[in-house]
Amino acid sequence: MRFSGLKVFKEGLTGNKGWGPHWRSPEPKAEYDVVLIGGGGHGLATAHYLAKVHGLSNVAVLEKGYLGGGNVGRNTTIVRANYMLPGNSEFYSHSLKLWEGLEEDLNYNVMHSQRGIINLVHSDGQRDAFARRGNMMIGQGDDAILLDTAGVRKILPYLDFDQTRFPIYGGLYHKRGGTARHDAVAWGYARSASDRGVDLIQQCEVTGIDVVNGVVKGVQTSRGPIRAKKVGMVAAGRSSQVAAMAGLRLPIESHVLQAFVTEGLKPCIDHVITYGMGHFYISQSDKGGLVFGGDLDMYSSYAARGNLPLAEHVVEAAMTLMPVIGKAKMLRSWGGIMDMSPDGSFIMDRTDIEGLFVNAGWCYGGFKATPASGHTFAHLLATGTPHPTTIRHRLDRFRTGFGIMDEESTGAQHNLH
Ligand SMILES: Cc1cc2nc3c(=O)[nH]c(=O)nc-3n(C[C@H](O)[C@H](O)[C@H](O)COP(=O)(O)OP(=O)(O)OC[C@H]3O[C@@H](n4cnc5c(N)ncnc54)[C@H](O)[C@@H]3O)c2cc1C
């Protein structure tokens, strides 16, 4: 089934009875060339690119819950390419380019909206740091404009420009940044992978990884054993637990990140805004809700729900930046489990077990990475060599200390990234 304006029009006139399921729900086969553990955005994107770019469709995505029920359906949907350090810079640039062609690639409306992101500046030192970051972004081939206070006021007149504690000195404007509809991204990749022959198996928890003489042979699941020539671990917040099934200890800590949404309002915020002094970010969804978030809950946890002190912290930051938000009613909050790496950058590599690959450590920034994560992980799985944009994201950087990509200069403390 292909989507088109004509089809939408026809279905609208005939009671929307012609839409079928977007993907097949097959029984698991006894053996696959590749098994991916985790049906989040990254697992589904990997399946799509394995089939589309590398012609590998004897592939299964095993998901313990339902497709898109993890972080891919829980995030605040910010998509950007404003990383600074070599390694991250070219990877996220690659990802943004894939986003820009994604709807056409998937024939699916993922509501990618390049509404622009403004990172606010609150001190001279921060202005210098953002000027440097902006230059790095331009050097990478992406876009960046350094705004002064008047420039920010023109675009975001509703911010509190009178407050003296954290005055707004300007902002770094990344026009190609924006948002996308998170679950549509999962559905679009799922539909495309399924159409190309990939088996998407829901309610199928991986409970063990079979390794014989250092070679992966398959997985044990809640729906029986499945043999596989290659296994990719793409389990985000559960990465450490999944890797432990093969006897591996990953340098990953899991923390909760919360998000919040208000009641639906008329259009009022038409950009993504981040507030540098309180770590607060906000945008408005197409349904009208103001979607926002802040820091991680500081302790490690596998509970996909947050606690009150962090909620208070985020709301305080919101009120400092734009007091007008106090008039909106908060509708919901939720949490997701973040796979925090020691340097805040992701890990994509082979492991010491032949045929077993890891894709993890996305911290709280992996939604924007979805297309490139899938594209480059598929490359690694299919060819056995890292994609040029991920050569710095090897596991051994934590053993040797070389190549650490600490974007935020916070050191190795997972909960500060
Ligand atoms: C509140 C919040 C806000 C965020 N905001 C942003 C943002 O604005 N921009 C951004 O770029 N990123 C953001 N992120 C981060 C981003 O959502 C994640 O980094 C990214 O979604 C992780 O990759 P994924 O989609 O594959 O993860 P997931 O969707 O979590 O997929 C992993 C899947 O693995 C499955 N799984 C785990 N264990 C097993 C098992 N044993 N067997 C089978 N399946 C298993 C899980 O059920 C899950 O579905 C945010 C995250 C949260 C929670």
The ligand as an SDF file (V2000), in Angstrom:
LIG
                    3D

 53 58  0  0  0  0  0  0  0  0999 V2000
   11.7910   11.8610   27.9010 C   0  0  0  0  0  0  0  0  0  0  0  0
   12.7960   11.6710   26.7870 C   0  0  0  0  0  0  0  0  0  0  0  0
   13.1200   12.7410   25.9630 C   0  0  0  0  0  0  0  0  0  0  0  0
   14.0420   12.5870   24.9330 C   0  0  0  0  0  0  0  0  0  0  0  0
   14.2250   13.6150   24.0670 N   0  0  0  0  0  0  0  0  0  0  0  0
   15.0310   13.4670   22.9830 C   0  0  0  0  0  0  0  0  0  0  0  0
   15.1090   14.4940   22.0190 C   0  0  0  0  0  0  0  0  0  0  0  0
   14.4300   15.5280   22.1080 O   0  0  0  0  0  0  0  0  0  0  0  0
   15.9400   14.3190   20.9610 N   0  0  0  0  0  0  0  0  0  0  0  0
   16.6970   13.1890   20.8290 C   0  0  0  0  0  0  0  0  0  0  0  0
   17.4690   13.1170   19.8750 O   0  0  0  0  0  0  0  0  0  0  0  0
   16.5890   12.1540   21.7080 N   0  0  0  0  0  0  0  0  0  0  0  0
   15.7690   12.2630   22.7770 C   0  0  0  0  0  0  0  0  0  0  0  0
   15.6160   11.2300   23.6690 N   0  0  0  0  0  0  0  0  0  0  0  0
   16.4460   10.0150   23.5150 C   0  0  0  0  0  0  0  0  0  0  0  0
   15.9160    9.0240   22.5070 C   0  0  0  0  0  0  0  0  0  0  0  0
   14.5340    8.8290   22.6810 O   0  0  0  0  0  0  0  0  0  0  0  0
   16.6720    7.6950   22.6430 C   0  0  0  0  0  0  0  0  0  0  0  0
   18.0670    7.9070   22.6830 O   0  0  0  0  0  0  0  0  0  0  0  0
   16.3850    6.7360   21.4610 C   0  0  0  0  0  0  0  0  0  0  0  0
   14.9980    6.6550   21.2210 O   0  0  0  0  0  0  0  0  0  0  0  0
   16.9550    5.3550   21.7970 C   0  0  0  0  0  0  0  0  0  0  0  0
   16.8810    4.4530   20.7150 O   0  0  0  0  0  0  0  0  0  0  0  0
   15.6030    3.5150   20.3750 P   0  0  0  0  0  0  0  0  0  0  0  0
   14.5780    4.3640   19.7280 O   0  0  0  0  0  0  0  0  0  0  0  0
   16.0350    2.3660   19.5910 O   0  0  0  0  0  0  0  0  0  0  0  0
   15.1800    3.0880   21.8490 O   0  0  0  0  0  0  0  0  0  0  0  0
   13.8670    2.3180   22.3460 P   0  0  0  0  0  0  0  0  0  0  0  0
   12.6540    2.8430   21.6650 O   0  0  0  0  0  0  0  0  0  0  0  0
   13.8850    2.3620   23.8410 O   0  0  0  0  0  0  0  0  0  0  0  0
   14.1200    0.8520   21.8140 O   0  0  0  0  0  0  0  0  0  0  0  0
   14.7430   -0.2050   22.5300 C   0  0  0  0  0  0  0  0  0  0  0  0
   13.7800   -1.3590   22.5150 C   0  0  0  0  0  0  0  0  0  0  0  0
   14.4250   -2.5210   23.0070 O   0  0  0  0  0  0  0  0  0  0  0  0
   13.4330   -3.3230   23.6110 C   0  0  0  0  0  0  0  0  0  0  0  0
   14.0740   -4.3170   24.4570 N   0  0  0  0  0  0  0  0  0  0  0  0
   14.8130   -4.1280   25.5750 C   0  0  0  0  0  0  0  0  0  0  0  0
   15.2100   -5.3030   26.0970 N   0  0  0  0  0  0  0  0  0  0  0  0
   14.7350   -6.2650   25.2730 C   0  0  0  0  0  0  0  0  0  0  0  0
   14.8040   -7.6910   25.2840 C   0  0  0  0  0  0  0  0  0  0  0  0
   15.4530   -8.3410   26.2460 N   0  0  0  0  0  0  0  0  0  0  0  0
   14.1790   -8.3820   24.2910 N   0  0  0  0  0  0  0  0  0  0  0  0
   13.5230   -7.7250   23.3010 C   0  0  0  0  0  0  0  0  0  0  0  0
   13.4080   -6.3750   23.2600 N   0  0  0  0  0  0  0  0  0  0  0  0
   14.0100   -5.6510   24.2270 C   0  0  0  0  0  0  0  0  0  0  0  0
   12.6180   -2.2990   24.4040 C   0  0  0  0  0  0  0  0  0  0  0  0
   11.3510   -2.7950   24.7580 O   0  0  0  0  0  0  0  0  0  0  0  0
   12.5670   -1.1280   23.4140 C   0  0  0  0  0  0  0  0  0  0  0  0
   11.3920   -1.1170   22.6350 O   0  0  0  0  0  0  0  0  0  0  0  0
   14.6920   11.3490   24.7270 C   0  0  0  0  0  0  0  0  0  0  0  0
   14.3560   10.2590   25.5430 C   0  0  0  0  0  0  0  0  0  0  0  0
   13.4000   10.4060   26.5520 C   0  0  0  0  0  0  0  0  0  0  0  0
   13.0070    9.2310   27.3980 C   0  0  0  0  0  0  0  0  0  0  0  0
  1  2  1  0
  2  3  1  0
  2 52  2  0
  3  4  2  0
  4  5  1  0
  4 50  1  0
  5  6  2  0
  6  7  1  0
  6 13  1  0
  7  8  2  0
  7  9  1  0
  9 10  1  0
 10 11  2  0
 10 12  1  0
 12 13  2  0
 13 14  1  0
 14 15  1  0
 14 50  1  0
 15 16  1  0
 16 17  1  0
 16 18  1  0
 18 19  1  0
 18 20  1  0
 20 21  1  0
 20 22  1  0
 22 23  1  0
 23 24  1  0
 24 25  2  0
 24 26  1  0
 24 27  1  0
 27 28  1  0
 28 29  2  0
 28 30  1  0
 28 31  1  0
 31 32  1  0
 32 33  1  0
 33 34  1  0
 33 48  1  0
 34 35  1  0
 35 36  1  0
 35 46  1  0
 36 37  1  0
 36 45  1  0
 37 38  2  0
 38 39  1  0
 39 40  1  0
 39 45  2  0
 40 41  1  0
 40 42  2  0
 42 43  1  0
 43 44  2  0
 44 45  1  0
 46 47  1  0
 46 48  1  0
 48 49  1  0
 50 51  2  0
 51 52  1  0
 52 53  1  0
M  END
$$$$
